[in-house]
Amino acid sequence: MAAPTTERELIDAIDTSRSRDAIRSALSSALDRLPSQDRLILKMRFCDEFTVARISQLLRVDQKALYRRLASILQILRRELEQRGVSADEVAAVLKAFGHPVI
């Protein structure tokens, strides 16, 4: 990314940085509220990029139940973030900017 060259570009860069920090903070807070195994499931699925089948094998849980649990976890996260005024699109943009796979 090129350095800002005008005052407007600098202001936009600062606003974007503050927005990213607020979104990252909201995401971090929402994740912290989840049980540790739910955070592990999210990490395995989206950071480690394991399939649900592989996660179910590693955690020794039923694969169908894991799909439902994952959907529930994502729904909880979405609700938590929306309560903090953060949309799914904003989270996706921040994750993409930091090189993380988009959920």
Summary of the structure (lengths in Angstrom):
residues: 103
radius of gyration: 16.5
end to end distance: 23.9
largest distance: 55.7
contacts: 251
relative contact order: 0.13
helix: 75%
strand: 0%
